[in-house]
Amino acid sequence: MPRPTSSTSDTLKSTPLALSELHIRLEALDQEHQSLLKQIKRKRTELKNFVEQMRSLATKIFHRATPSLKKMADLDREIHALFDEIFATRNFGKQTEKNIQAVYRKLQLAGIISPKRERDEPELDEIFGNFQSDNDFYQGAKDRHENWEGQSELSSYKVINKDESRKIRQTFLRLAEIFHPDKVTDSETQMYHTEIMKEINKAYQEGDLARLLEIEKQHELGEFIDNNNEDDLTRKCKTLEQQNQILKTQYESLKRELRQAKNTPEGAMVSDYRKAAKKGIDSIDQMLETIEVQINIVSQIRDFVQEFREEKITITEFLGGPSVLHSLNQEMMEDLLEQMLSELDRVGNFK
């Protein structure tokens, strides 16, 4: 009697169609998974580099601008001190003192010196609420510099829901179970595991599932899957679906954080600095030149107030204001006129 042979139909029956569908589904999920890991890695690097550029530029500006900003702060204090001395030592008529106070206020309102609240003028805080002094600017620049100097890590992935947190924790515990230094005895392996655990802890604290999975993949610690077992394949598909959803959220968080970084004043400075550099322009030099011009103007005003304190100029001359302000007003009017003529030309060409 001839030995029975297995037919093609028998083979198909032994491999259910559902198993083939699971293989296809698993392959698609795995491809999506790998793509998300790569995107996150690129975006994380982009964000890290941009933050480093912000920190580097802020540090460079702070160190190069500090001497000039200190000069501005010193001049600001000198002018306030001169006015304090004038009001304390000179005897004026009521109207004259009121006029001198008006000059003092105008200098503050113009942003040339910092606002100063007078005892009999509680409304000055409101008047000057939108003005920032040079001294404040210097202190603000110092604070921002210290902030960027101290900011060594990124702050992504702060908002994580319970399901995501649970999945991240499961991955963390799985890795910690393997790499906890107490699990080994020899010192060399303990040191190796300690370094890996530092990465694992950092990724867990930041909610960085992608990094945890990268560590897992790097050390080939993935779960064993029987490709002919429907339960194994189903479980793996479900795990990948959940992980991919978390990875998508993480990727969007990275993109959002990068946008936010670029929209900060420091981020805008980086963008402007890059654009200027492409044209061969050092924007920091330009900024310092502008500050030096401002220092020169404020210095002339300081000298003008000092001459009045020393009675080298009359009250009438003082109330007329320093010549540097008159020339500034003339320049502002000329700039405004030039801008208006330019707008008229543009409208004319458009027609």
C-alpha positions in Angstrom: 0.0 0.0 0.0 1.5 3.3 -1.1 2.6 5.8 1.6 0.2 8.8 1.8 1.9 12.1 0.9 0.9 15.5 2.2 -0.9 17.7 -0.2 -0.7 21.5 -0.7 -4.2 21.8 0.8 -3.1 20.0 3.9 -0.2 22.4 4.4 -2.5 25.4 4.1 -4.8 23.9 6.7 -1.9 23.5 9.1 -1.0 27.2 8.8 -4.1 29.3 9.6 -4.7 32.4 7.5 -4.9 34.4 10.8 -1.2 33.6 11.5 -0.1 35.0 8.1 -2.1 38.2 8.8 -0.4 38.5 12.1 3.0 38.2 10.4 2.1 41.0 8.0 0.7 43.1 10.8 3.7 42.5 13.0 6.1 43.5 10.2 4.2 46.7 9.5 4.2 47.6 13.2 7.8 46.8 13.5 8.7 49.1 10.5 6.6 51.9 12.0 8.4 51.3 15.4 11.9 51.5 13.9 10.9 54.6 11.9 9.6 56.3 15.0 12.8 55.5 16.9 14.9 57.1 14.2 12.7 60.2 14.0 12.8 60.6 17.7 16.6 60.2 17.7 17.0 62.8 15.0 14.6 65.3 16.6 16.1 64.8 20.0 19.6 65.5 18.6 18.2 68.6 16.7 16.6 69.9 19.9 19.8 69.2 22.0 21.9 71.0 19.4 19.6 74.0 19.3 19.5 74.3 23.0 23.3 74.1 23.1 23.5 76.8 20.4 21.2 79.0 22.6 23.4 78.4 25.6 26.6 79.0 23.7 25.3 82.2 22.1 23.9 83.5 25.3 27.2 82.9 27.1 29.1 84.6 24.3 26.9 87.6 24.3 27.0 87.8 28.1 30.8 87.7 28.3 31.3 90.2 25.4 28.5 92.6 26.4 29.1 92.6 30.2 31.6 95.4 30.3 29.3 97.7 28.2 26.2 96.8 30.2 28.1 97.6 33.4 29.0 101.0 32.0 25.3 101.6 31.2 24.4 100.5 34.7 27.0 102.8 36.3 26.0 105.8 34.2 22.3 105.1 35.2 23.2 105.2 38.9 25.4 108.3 38.4 22.5 110.3 36.8 20.0 109.3 39.5 22.6 110.3 42.1 23.2 113.6 40.5 19.5 114.4 40.4 19.2 113.3 44.1 22.0 115.7 45.0 20.5 118.5 42.9 17.1 118.3 44.7 18.8 117.9 48.1 21.3 120.8 47.8 19.9 123.4 45.4 17.1 125.8 46.4 14.6 126.4 43.6 11.3 128.1 43.3 8.2 125.8 43.3 7.7 126.1 39.5 11.4 125.7 38.7 11.7 122.6 40.8 8.6 121.2 39.1 10.1 121.9 35.7 13.4 120.1 36.7 11.3 117.2 37.9 9.7 117.1 34.5 13.1 116.9 32.8 14.0 114.0 35.2 10.8 112.2 34.3 11.3 112.7 30.6 14.7 111.0 30.8 13.0 108.0 32.5 10.0 107.9 30.2 12.3 108.0 27.2 14.1 104.9 28.5 17.4 106.8 28.7 17.6 106.1 32.5 15.8 103.6 34.6 12.4 104.6 36.2 12.6 105.7 39.8 9.7 105.9 42.1 9.4 109.2 44.0 7.9 109.4 47.5 5.3 111.9 46.5 4.5 110.2 43.1 3.1 106.7 43.7 1.8 106.6 40.2 5.3 106.4 38.7 5.3 102.6 39.1 2.4 102.4 36.7 3.8 105.1 34.3 7.1 103.2 34.0 5.7 99.7 34.2 6.5 99.0 30.5 10.1 100.4 30.7 13.2 98.3 31.6 16.3 100.0 32.9 19.8 99.4 31.6 20.6 98.1 35.1 17.7 95.8 35.0 18.7 94.6 31.5 22.2 93.9 32.8 20.8 91.9 35.7 18.3 90.1 33.4 21.1 89.2 31.0 23.1 87.9 33.9 20.2 85.8 35.2 19.5 84.4 31.7 23.2 83.6 31.2 23.3 81.7 34.6 20.1 79.9 33.6 21.5 78.7 30.3 24.8 77.8 32.0 22.9 75.7 34.6 20.5 74.1 32.1 22.4 71.0 31.1 19.6 68.6 30.3 16.4 68.8 28.3 13.0 68.9 29.9 10.9 66.9 27.4 8.1 64.5 28.0 6.7 66.1 31.2 3.1 65.3 30.5 2.6 61.6 30.5 -0.8 59.8 31.0 -1.3 56.8 33.2 -1.1 54.2 30.4 2.1 55.7 29.0 3.6 55.9 32.5 2.7 52.3 33.1 4.3 51.1 29.9 7.5 53.2 30.5 7.7 51.9 34.0 7.3 48.3 32.8 10.2 48.8 30.4 12.3 50.5 33.1 11.7 47.6 35.6 12.5 45.0 32.9 15.9 46.7 32.2 16.6 47.5 35.9 16.0 43.8 36.7 18.8 42.9 34.3 21.3 45.7 34.8 21.0 46.5 38.5 24.5 46.5 39.9 23.5 44.4 42.9 22.6 41.6 40.5 26.3 40.9 39.8 29.3 40.3 42.0 32.5 41.1 40.1 33.5 44.7 40.3 34.1 45.2 36.5 30.6 44.1 35.6 29.2 46.2 38.5 30.8 49.3 37.0 29.5 48.4 33.6 26.0 47.9 34.9 26.2 51.1 37.0 26.8 53.2 33.8 24.0 51.5 32.0 21.6 52.1 35.0 22.5 55.8 34.9 21.2 55.9 31.3 18.2 53.8 32.2 17.3 56.1 35.2 17.8 59.2 33.2 15.5 58.0 30.4 12.9 56.8 32.9 12.9 60.2 34.8 12.4 62.0 31.5 9.7 59.6 30.3 11.9 58.8 27.3 10.5 55.5 26.2 12.5 55.6 22.9 15.8 55.7 24.8 14.7 52.8 27.0 13.9 50.8 23.9 17.2 51.8 22.3 19.0 50.5 25.3 17.0 47.3 25.2 17.8 46.8 21.5 21.4 47.7 21.9 21.9 44.9 24.4 19.6 42.5 22.4 17.1 42.0 25.3 13.9 41.8 23.3 11.3 39.3 24.2 11.5 35.9 22.5 8.7 35.5 20.0 7.6 32.2 18.5 6.7 33.2 14.9 4.5 30.1 14.7 2.6 30.9 17.8 -0.5 32.9 17.4 -0.7 34.0 21.0 3.0 35.2 20.9 2.4 37.2 17.7 -0.8 38.7 19.0 0.8 39.8 22.2 3.8 41.2 20.3 1.5 43.2 18.0 -0.4 44.6 20.9 2.9 45.6 22.7 4.2 47.3 19.5 0.9 49.2 19.0 1.0 50.5 22.5 4.7 51.4 22.3 4.2 53.1 18.9 1.4 55.3 20.3 3.6 56.4 23.1 6.5 57.1 20.7 4.2 59.2 18.5 3.3 61.3 21.5 7.0 61.6 22.5 7.9 62.7 18.9 5.2 65.3 18.9 6.4 66.5 22.4 9.9 66.9 20.9 8.7 68.9 17.9 6.6 71.1 20.2 9.5 71.7 22.5 11.8 72.6 19.6 9.2 75.1 18.3 8.9 76.6 21.8 12.7 76.9 22.0 12.9 78.7 18.7 10.1 81.1 19.8 12.0 82.3 22.9 14.1 85.5 22.7 17.2 83.3 22.9 15.9 81.2 20.1 15.2 84.2 17.9 18.8 85.4 18.6 20.1 82.1 17.3 18.1 82.4 14.1 19.2 86.0 13.6 22.8 85.1 14.3 22.7 82.4 11.7 21.2 84.6 9.1 23.7 87.3 9.8 26.6 84.8 9.7 25.6 83.6 6.3 26.0 87.2 5.1 29.4 87.5 6.8 28.1 89.8 9.5 28.9 89.4 13.2 25.6 90.4 14.8 27.2 90.5 18.3 29.7 93.2 17.0 26.7 95.1 15.7 24.9 94.9 19.0 28.0 96.1 20.9 28.4 99.0 18.5 24.7 100.0 19.2 25.3 99.7 22.9 28.5 101.9 22.6 26.4 104.5 20.8 23.9 104.4 23.6 26.7 104.7 26.2 28.0 107.8 24.4 24.6 109.4 24.4 24.0 108.6 28.1 27.5 109.8 29.0 26.7 113.2 27.4 23.5 113.4 29.3 25.4 112.5 32.5 27.9 115.3 31.8 25.0 117.7 31.1 23.3 117.0 34.5 26.7 117.2 36.2 27.3 120.6 34.8 24.0 121.8 36.1 24.7 120.4 39.5 28.0 122.3 39.5 26.1 125.4 38.3 28.1 125.6 35.0 24.9 126.0 33.1 21.8 128.1 33.8 18.4 126.8 34.7 17.1 128.0 31.4 19.9 126.1 29.5 19.2 123.0 31.6 15.4 123.1 30.9 16.2 123.4 27.2 17.7 119.9 27.5 21.0 118.5 26.3 22.0 119.0 22.7 22.5 115.3 22.1 18.7 114.8 22.6 17.9 117.6 20.0 20.1 115.8 17.4 18.5 112.5 18.3 15.0 114.0 17.7 16.2 115.4 14.4 17.5 112.0 13.4 14.3 110.3 14.4 12.3 112.8 12.3 14.5 112.3 9.3 14.2 108.5 9.7 10.4 108.8 9.9 10.3 111.0 6.8 12.5 108.6 4.9 10.3 105.7 5.9 7.2 107.6 4.8 8.7 108.5 1.4 9.7 104.9 0.9 6.2 103.8 1.6 4.8 106.4 -0.9 7.2 105.1 -3.5 6.2 101.5 -2.9 2.5 102.4 -3.2 3.2 104.4 -6.4 5.1 101.4 -7.9 2.3 99.1 -6.9 -0.3 101.2 -8.7 
